[in-house]
Amino acid sequence: MSASSPSVAALAARASGLPEGAVPAVARVLVWAREGRVRVGVGGWTVLVTGPRRVERLSAIWRAAVAARPDPSAPAHAWVSSVFDDASPAPAVLRVPARILEAGSAGGEPVEVPARMTEEALRAAVFRDACVRLLPDDDVPLTPEDPAAAWDDAGYAAGVREVLDRMASSGGALGKVVVSRTDTVPADEAALWGAVEALRAQYPQTWVFAVGGLVGATPEMLATRRRGEVTSRVLAGSAPRGADAAEDARNREHLATDPRLAEEHRWAARSVVEVLEPVVELEDVDPAPEVLTLPNVHHLSTSVRGRLRSAEGTVLDVVGPLHPTAAVGGIPRDAALAVIRDVEPVDRGRYAGPVGWLDETGDGEIALALRCGQQVPGGVRLQAGGGIVPGAVPEEEVAEVAAKLLPMRRALGLA
Ligand SMILES: C=C(O[C@H]1C=CC=C(C(=O)O)[C@@H]1O)C(=O)O
């Protein structure tokens, strides 16, 4: 980031037309940032969706709203953040800002991103769906929190053991379950804005986002769609960063060669390839993984790319059947989901759900909401998880999740 590029909070204040020094609430601002470029959206409308097939319904609502506008070909832009589990009481969110500003790494004046939506068009798009609420502003109600229900380290280790027991008694039917935990910390608005800035500066390889108070820096891209081209970045299998260069190289080498981690990764990559293949002409149906090194952790990473077989739909229609991938759910998917619902003490809400943006053509970028925190009354609920496969060691899993919580803890000034 260049010294002359504005902070995200300053950009949001400017987009909101606030006086010098005033800053809007994080939960009301939309952010999407990567490698020095940042977009913020403010004002506009909020669509809240509950019930099944939320990602596909968000796509249908967006397409209907675009088509219902006076000029359906004019630019339009929305942010989305869906829940991990369709059974969650928390709503999926479609935010349509009234104003969008973008700033680049080269500095210079922020530019206005043209976008035109009307309340009438959104009303026309949602009126048939009884499980949808259209709010006439930028408010996304925060869900109350019960930190007493959350696991501590010992609770998480016990949860991992429970999952390993269930795998053993499944006779091999249950191959992988991603288990996650929460950590609710106090944070005010200034700390959250500071976190957005710190994540941008420290994790340029990730996508930094804020939607309805869910703030994070995710390294995992479910799907991008751009003029018929689709890409996906699958992550699964992790190793800690070393304390020095030699230990770091050993950890990286272990990740690149360990058969259990390779198997865990292959499952996750296969689950994405199998879902995409019917709708995307893939360049390679058996792509090889690489090691992605982030400041806090190494990951096995596979890039999948190809061309859409049909121009219909939106990036959310690509994502709907993919979610939840084995990187956040497990294998087999439904059995793993049932275990997650049963074992985890706190509903995931929008953690590990699809998060990103899309435009009037249906193009966009939808990542997985990982390495993030959800603003709750008085603080932020951080959440991270890890893939559990037979042979996993609970204490190592505790350490892995701590490493994944670190970006947010550090960004909030807590570590
Ligand atoms: C579920 C998370 O990470 C997933 C993504 C990458 C690597 C993972 C792993 O190695 O277990 C997880 O599947 C999380 O960060 O909360």
The ligand as a Tripos MOL2 file, in Angstrom:
@<TRIPOS>MOLECULE
LIG
   16    16     1     0     0
SMALL
NO_CHARGES

@<TRIPOS>ATOM
      1 C1        -11.5820  -24.0870    8.3790 C.2       1 LIG1
      2 C2        -10.5190  -23.2950    8.2360 C.2       1 LIG1
      3 O1         -9.4970  -23.5790    7.3450 O.3       1 LIG1
      4 C3         -9.6790  -24.4700    6.2780 C.3       1 LIG1
      5 C4         -8.9440  -23.8820    5.1680 C.2       1 LIG1
      6 C5         -7.6390  -24.1730    4.9110 C.2       1 LIG1
      7 C6         -6.9970  -25.2200    5.5920 C.2       1 LIG1
      8 C7         -7.6840  -25.9950    6.4610 C.2       1 LIG1
      9 C8         -7.0160  -27.0940    7.1780 C.2       1 LIG1
     10 O2         -5.8220  -27.3340    6.9190 O.co2     1 LIG1
     11 O3         -7.6170  -27.7240    8.0370 O.co2     1 LIG1
     12 C9         -9.1570  -25.8300    6.6700 C.3       1 LIG1
     13 O4         -9.7670  -26.8450    5.9090 O.3       1 LIG1
     14 C10       -10.3680  -22.0380    8.9940 C.2       1 LIG1
     15 O5         -9.4050  -21.3150    8.7480 O.co2     1 LIG1
     16 O6        -11.2180  -21.7300    9.8370 O.co2     1 LIG1
@<TRIPOS>BOND
     1     1     2 2
     2     2     3 1
     3     2    14 1
     4     3     4 1
     5     4     5 1
     6     4    12 1
     7     5     6 2
     8     6     7 1
     9     7     8 2
    10     8     9 1
    11     8    12 1
    12     9    10 2
    13     9    11 1
    14    12    13 1
    15    14    15 2
    16    14    16 1
@<TRIPOS>SUBSTRUCTURE
     1 LIG1         1 GROUP 0 **** ****
